[in-house]
Amino acid sequence: MSLIGIDVGSSAVKVAVYSDAGRSLVVERREVSPQHPQPGWWEQDPEQVWQATAHCMQSLMREEAVQKDPPRALAISASGREVFPVDGTGVALGPCLMGADVRGAEFEVAPQGAPVSEPWTLMCGHLRERMDPVFQVLWWRKSHPQVVARAKAFLGWHEFLTLRLCAHAVTDRSLAGRWLIYDLQAQHWSLERMGALHFWGRGWDNRRHGV
């Protein structure tokens, strides 16, 4: 049985199939086109990434080497910090802001008087950063509340592609920890942290916070 690896890069999606022994069987690549609407902005169309992934997967499945050695597992390599809104059917409602995008810098600054490092950073395993997914959600809520009102969830590349490929949005604790609101020790989302970051409000509440 073979193994599939999907790599979501900034300019291309690469998909490779390996044997159990680690021998490369087939590799496919499909370019994607990041957009820069203005200086400092860097966006990617999630649907274009999906189309590139689907094209590569379909091409691989037609290969004789893969048909003789059917895949039994799939892994995704992608940034764990980039998320975007989707509706109830998993259709993207807007672009993905890439890691180098400058928007949302105001959320990277700790509140005045907060200790450095903030004690709760030990809970999630890292310091606050502009591209933490929770801050991207807050940026969307501030800049595009009408989109957030329609959103069922904010998904990263791992969740988005597993949803499309397997009908389930799958994540793990290491990816959840990137959100800045996941308690790694307790192994669940922290309602305290969500409240401290004003993660509730019009257009976004705990019933609709799905990851």
N, C-alpha and C positions, 0 to 999 in steps of 0.2 A: 504494500500500500504506500502511496506517495504522499508528499506533504506540499502544501501551497503556501507561498509567502507573497503578500501584497504590500508594496511600498508606495505610499502616497507622498510624492515629493512636491516641491514648489513649482516644477516645470513639467513633470511627467509622472504617470503612474506606471510602475513596473510590477509585473507578476511573474513569479518563477515557480517551477515545480521541481522537487527534489525527491530522489529515492530515499528509502529508510537509511541507506548507507551514506547519504549525503551527496550523491552524484546528481549533478544538474541534468534534468531531462529536457526541459523547454523553458525559454524565457520570452516574454512578450513585453512590449513597451508602447505606450500611447502618450503623446504630448498633450498638455493642458496649457491654457493661456491665462496666466494671472493678469489682473487688470489694475491699473494705477490711475484712478479718476482724477487725482490731483497729487501734487508732491506730498510724500509722507503716507499716502494711502496705498494699501496693497490688499486686494480682494481676490477671492477665488470663487468661481461658480460651483457649488456643490453638485449640481446636476451634470455639469461637464465632467467632474471627477468621477461621478457614477458611470456615465457613458463610457469613459475611458476604461474604467475597471471592468465593466460588462463586456466591452470589446475584447479586452485581453483574456478574460475568462472564457469567452466563447471560442476564441482562437485556440486556446490551450486545450479545451475539451475535444477539439477536432484532431489533435495530434495523436498519432498511433501510440507513441511512447506513454502517453497519459492514459489512453483507453486500455492499454495492457496492464497499467499499474494505477488503478483508480485512487484518487485522493481520499485520505481518511481524516485529515486535519487541515485547518487553515489558520494562519496567523497574519496580523496586520501591523505594519510598522508605519507610524504616522505621528505627527505632533499631538500631544495630549492636552494642549492648551487652547486649541482653536475650536470654537463652537459656533453654531448658527441656529436660527429658529426654524422649526418645521411645524407643519400642521398635523392634524390627527391621522393623516394617511402617510406621513413621513416625507411629504413634499417640502422642499426648502422654500422658506418665505423671504429669503434675502441672501446676500453673499456671505461667505466666511471671511472674517477679518483675519489676515495672516499674522504671524508672530511679529513681523517687522512693522506692522501698521501702527501709526502713532496715536490713533484715537483712543480715548479713555485714560490718558496719562493722569488725569486728575484723581483717579481712584487708587493710584499707586502710592500716594502720599498718605501716611498714617495720620489719623486725627490729632489735632493739637493736644499735647499733654500725654499722649499714649506712650508707654515705655517702649524702648527699642532694645532688643527685639520684643515684639508683642508676645506675651505669654502663650496665647492660643496658637502661635505658629508651631509649637511642639506637637499640638494635636493633629495638624494636617501635614507636618513634615517639611514645610518650607516657608520662607518669608513671603509677605505680600508682594505681588508683581502686577504690573499693568495688565498683562495678558492672562491672569487667572480667570478661568471661565466665569466665575461669579461676577467679576467686574465687567466682563463683556455683556452679561445679561443686564447689569445695571446701566451700561452704556446704551444698549438697545432700548431699555425702558425709558431712559432720559431723551434719547434722540428720535426714536420711532415707536412711541407708545401704541400706535395703531397696529403695528406689526406684532408687538408683544401680546396685544389683546387677542390676536388670532392664533398665537403660538400654542401648541400643545406641549412642546418640549424644546430644549436646546440640546442638540447632539453634537458630539465631536466626530472626527472621521471614523474612529473605531465603531462607535455606536451606529452611525449612519450607514456604513457599509455592511455591518452585520445585520442590520434591519433589512436592507435591500436583498442581501444574499440568503439570509436564514429566517426572515420574518420576526426576528427578535433583536432589539437593541441591546447589545451585550457590552458590559464594562467590567473592570476589576478594581480592587482597592487602590492600586497604585495610580490608576487614572482618576478615580474618584477623589483621591487626595489632592490632585491638581486644582480641584474646584475651590479650595480654601475654606470649605464649609463641611468637610467630611472628617469625622473623628476616627483616625486610624486605629487607636487603641480600642475604642468602643465598637468600632466597625459599623457605624451608622451615621447618617447625616445629622449634623448638630443644629438643633432648633435654636440654641442660644446664639450660635454664630450667625445664623440666618437673620435673627432678630437684630443683632448688633450691626449688621450691614444693611438693615432696612430692606431685606430681600422680599418682604411681603408688600403688597400694595395693589393699587388698581392695575388690572391687566396681568397680575402674576400672583398666585397664591399657592399654598401648599398642596392643594388638590391638583394643580396643573404643573407642579415642578417634577417633571419626569426626566430621568437621565438613564 
